[in-house]
């Protein structure tokens, strides 16, 4: 008796910033992802201003994506206050938009949240002082709790975290240090460790590093499309991760 393995290929990209005039601009990206991967992850800032008109353009572009598509929102997707309408448009087109939710594709589990800011490690902002500061910190805490809850629902051998904000400082380095606190929060890191996540993907930091590691050595990938285009100009602008997944037991 032997256990056979299937390979599941994940294409991940963030910060595609679809605008009202993006017709045709994103189709080649989605076509390439469909040819090379089994599932596509969109790591926030799907639109430029969070407008429904932009979401309709994105839906037309996504017709060229012939694989399951999973997404989380980024800060830009909230700009117009119409995030619920944008989510409905994408959901009706078949995109699985995660916000504290989890799903499974080909035996791989995905848990997604937008995440939030607040900084990293000992320099992270604490919930002390003015109410505005406390509300800011509680937003980051709530996002981390949503991620933890989503990961807890997965029973797959591989768990993938889909984020917009970074859970570690390493992948935002390259940006001005003054804005590090607004690029992510280490509060997102603890759930990754607790649930032995295989990998985490995020965007948001257009000038960061492509890869880093959590304290527990979990790989974290910054898949911001502007960063990928700058660092890897000769490759398709998405990160491709291959995972071996049990396909079943066969007689050997």
Legacy VTK file of the C-alpha trace (Angstrom):
# vtk DataFile Version 3.0
C-alpha trace
ASCII
DATASET POLYDATA
POINTS 252 float
0.000 0.000 0.000
1.300 3.466 -0.850
-0.036 6.992 -0.683
0.033 8.830 -3.976
0.614 12.565 -4.221
-0.929 15.193 -6.432
0.751 18.531 -7.067
-1.409 21.593 -6.496
-0.049 24.813 -7.972
-1.017 28.157 -6.449
-0.602 31.476 -8.293
-0.736 34.518 -6.013
-0.707 38.236 -6.780
-1.867 41.392 -5.021
-2.315 45.075 -5.791
-3.694 44.654 -9.290
-5.564 47.968 -8.790
-8.182 47.461 -11.489
-9.561 50.776 -12.744
-12.462 51.754 -14.980
-10.021 51.829 -17.905
-8.269 48.494 -17.264
-10.139 46.611 -19.986
-7.762 44.095 -21.544
-4.860 44.964 -19.245
-5.299 42.099 -16.790
-6.487 39.336 -19.110
-2.945 38.177 -20.038
-2.070 37.862 -16.341
-5.103 35.718 -15.618
-4.541 33.607 -18.734
-0.951 32.870 -17.701
-2.052 31.985 -14.189
-4.654 29.587 -15.568
-2.048 27.845 -17.698
0.442 27.400 -14.858
-1.682 27.013 -11.728
-4.698 25.231 -10.260
-5.925 28.112 -8.113
-5.473 31.896 -8.208
-5.114 34.078 -5.107
-5.763 37.833 -5.254
-4.193 39.452 -2.189
-6.058 42.718 -1.861
-6.329 46.053 -3.647
-8.315 44.361 -6.365
-9.685 47.767 -7.356
-8.161 51.234 -7.270
-10.938 53.133 -5.485
-13.308 50.386 -4.367
-15.931 51.417 -6.910
-18.500 48.987 -8.339
-17.637 50.142 -11.856
-14.082 48.923 -11.291
-15.369 45.605 -9.985
-17.411 45.092 -13.150
-14.285 45.666 -15.252
-12.367 43.184 -13.090
-15.092 40.578 -13.505
-14.783 40.876 -17.295
-11.009 40.490 -17.048
-11.402 37.423 -14.831
-13.290 35.599 -17.564
-9.846 34.575 -18.814
-9.104 32.903 -15.458
-10.213 29.307 -15.928
-9.259 28.220 -12.408
-10.844 28.806 -8.982
-10.150 32.338 -7.747
-9.885 33.297 -4.076
-9.534 36.907 -2.938
-9.278 39.203 0.055
-9.846 42.928 0.019
-7.177 45.568 0.567
-7.370 49.130 1.838
-8.119 50.515 -1.637
-11.207 48.320 -1.883
-12.692 50.232 1.075
-11.973 53.742 -0.219
-15.463 54.465 -1.584
-17.389 52.764 1.224
-18.948 50.377 -1.293
-17.031 47.249 -0.343
-20.219 45.223 0.191
-21.397 45.984 -3.334
-17.948 45.185 -4.744
-17.951 41.881 -2.866
-21.378 40.995 -4.227
-20.287 41.697 -7.808
-17.206 39.504 -7.449
-19.050 36.748 -5.602
-21.754 36.558 -8.251
-18.967 36.140 -10.822
-17.607 33.118 -8.943
-14.791 34.727 -6.948
-14.550 33.474 -3.366
-13.969 36.637 -1.317
-12.672 35.726 2.144
-13.109 37.918 5.214
-12.538 35.685 8.196
-13.682 32.750 6.084
-12.045 29.551 4.884
-12.407 27.320 1.856
-10.763 24.269 0.322
-9.555 23.696 -3.243
-8.038 20.388 -4.355
-7.234 19.367 -0.794
-5.545 22.658 0.157
-7.168 24.906 2.759
-7.268 28.690 2.411
-8.051 31.180 5.181
-8.270 34.860 4.368
-8.576 38.298 5.959
-7.557 41.783 4.924
-5.456 42.254 8.027
-4.562 45.677 9.354
-1.751 47.966 10.429
-0.049 48.617 13.755
3.587 47.669 13.313
5.810 44.795 14.261
7.405 43.212 17.301
8.380 45.414 20.217
7.611 48.516 18.139
3.971 47.555 17.553
1.389 50.073 18.661
-0.294 49.252 21.974
-3.902 49.889 23.023
-3.136 52.692 25.465
-4.128 56.330 25.654
-6.727 57.986 23.470
-9.822 56.111 22.311
-8.753 56.617 18.689
-5.526 54.704 19.359
-7.422 51.932 21.120
-9.865 51.598 18.226
-6.943 51.419 15.793
-5.246 48.626 17.749
-8.500 46.742 18.288
-9.014 46.664 14.522
-5.701 44.816 14.148
-6.622 42.469 16.993
-10.013 41.736 15.427
-8.414 40.899 12.082
-5.989 38.513 13.793
-8.864 36.823 15.625
-10.775 36.445 12.359
-7.720 34.828 10.779
-7.363 32.477 13.735
-11.016 31.480 13.518
-10.764 30.811 9.785
-7.630 28.689 10.160
-9.256 26.700 12.975
-12.001 25.554 10.607
-9.545 23.952 8.197
-8.753 20.255 8.534
-6.455 20.022 5.518
-2.798 19.056 5.729
-1.862 22.323 4.007
-3.208 25.652 5.270
-2.565 28.816 3.280
-3.130 32.308 4.703
-4.326 34.940 2.232
-3.761 38.515 3.453
-3.317 42.060 2.235
-1.342 43.521 5.143
1.915 41.833 6.092
2.284 39.660 9.222
6.056 40.266 9.440
8.462 43.163 8.986
10.891 41.344 6.674
8.665 41.580 3.595
7.997 45.311 3.968
11.656 46.266 4.320
12.586 48.365 1.325
9.746 50.753 2.060
10.522 53.890 4.112
10.825 52.761 7.760
8.498 55.589 8.774
5.555 53.786 7.139
6.276 50.268 8.443
3.516 50.597 11.080
0.974 51.153 8.301
2.028 48.152 6.206
1.128 45.325 8.548
0.912 43.937 12.034
2.767 41.167 13.817
-0.546 40.336 15.511
-1.279 38.421 12.297
1.773 36.219 12.845
0.599 34.318 15.926
-2.295 32.493 14.183
0.092 31.367 11.445
2.267 29.645 14.028
-0.583 28.249 16.100
-2.118 26.472 13.114
1.123 25.441 11.382
0.366 27.352 8.211
2.249 26.121 5.149
2.692 29.610 3.691
1.224 33.107 3.835
0.744 35.574 0.987
0.195 39.331 1.201
0.485 42.501 -0.864
0.313 46.209 0.081
4.090 46.872 0.265
4.939 47.776 -3.329
8.630 48.283 -2.521
9.247 45.559 0.032
10.991 42.188 -0.170
9.577 39.206 -2.020
10.004 36.690 0.793
10.538 36.476 4.526
10.030 34.045 7.403
8.056 34.146 10.602
9.749 33.434 13.927
8.613 29.823 13.488
10.126 29.704 9.964
6.859 29.831 8.012
7.448 31.351 4.559
5.711 34.657 3.883
5.500 35.933 0.311
4.950 39.552 -0.699
3.113 39.217 -4.002
2.417 42.880 -4.709
2.280 43.088 -8.502
4.391 46.284 -8.751
7.087 44.588 -6.665
7.006 41.386 -8.720
7.288 43.356 -11.955
10.239 45.306 -10.602
12.146 42.398 -9.055
11.309 39.710 -11.639
10.713 41.570 -14.912
11.211 38.483 -17.079
8.643 36.349 -15.249
4.838 36.412 -15.070
3.798 38.856 -12.311
2.605 36.317 -9.772
4.233 33.947 -7.304
3.837 30.255 -8.083
3.883 27.774 -5.208
3.660 24.008 -5.697
2.351 21.753 -2.930
2.224 17.967 -2.738
-1.208 16.813 -1.581
-2.273 13.271 -0.741
-4.324 11.853 -3.597
-5.267 8.615 -1.844
-3.995 5.151 -1.067
-3.203 2.693 -3.841
-1.964 -0.895 -3.880
1.743 -0.994 -4.552
LINES 1 253
252 0 1 2 3 4 5 6 7 8 9 10 11 12 13 14 15 16 17 18 19 20 21 22 23 24 25 26 27 28 29 30 31 32 33 34 35 36 37 38 39 40 41 42 43 44 45 46 47 48 49 50 51 52 53 54 55 56 57 58 59 60 61 62 63 64 65 66 67 68 69 70 71 72 73 74 75 76 77 78 79 80 81 82 83 84 85 86 87 88 89 90 91 92 93 94 95 96 97 98 99 100 101 102 103 104 105 106 107 108 109 110 111 112 113 114 115 116 117 118 119 120 121 122 123 124 125 126 127 128 129 130 131 132 133 134 135 136 137 138 139 140 141 142 143 144 145 146 147 148 149 150 151 152 153 154 155 156 157 158 159 160 161 162 163 164 165 166 167 168 169 170 171 172 173 174 175 176 177 178 179 180 181 182 183 184 185 186 187 188 189 190 191 192 193 194 195 196 197 198 199 200 201 202 203 204 205 206 207 208 209 210 211 212 213 214 215 216 217 218 219 220 221 222 223 224 225 226 227 228 229 230 231 232 233 234 235 236 237 238 239 240 241 242 243 244 245 246 247 248 249 250 251
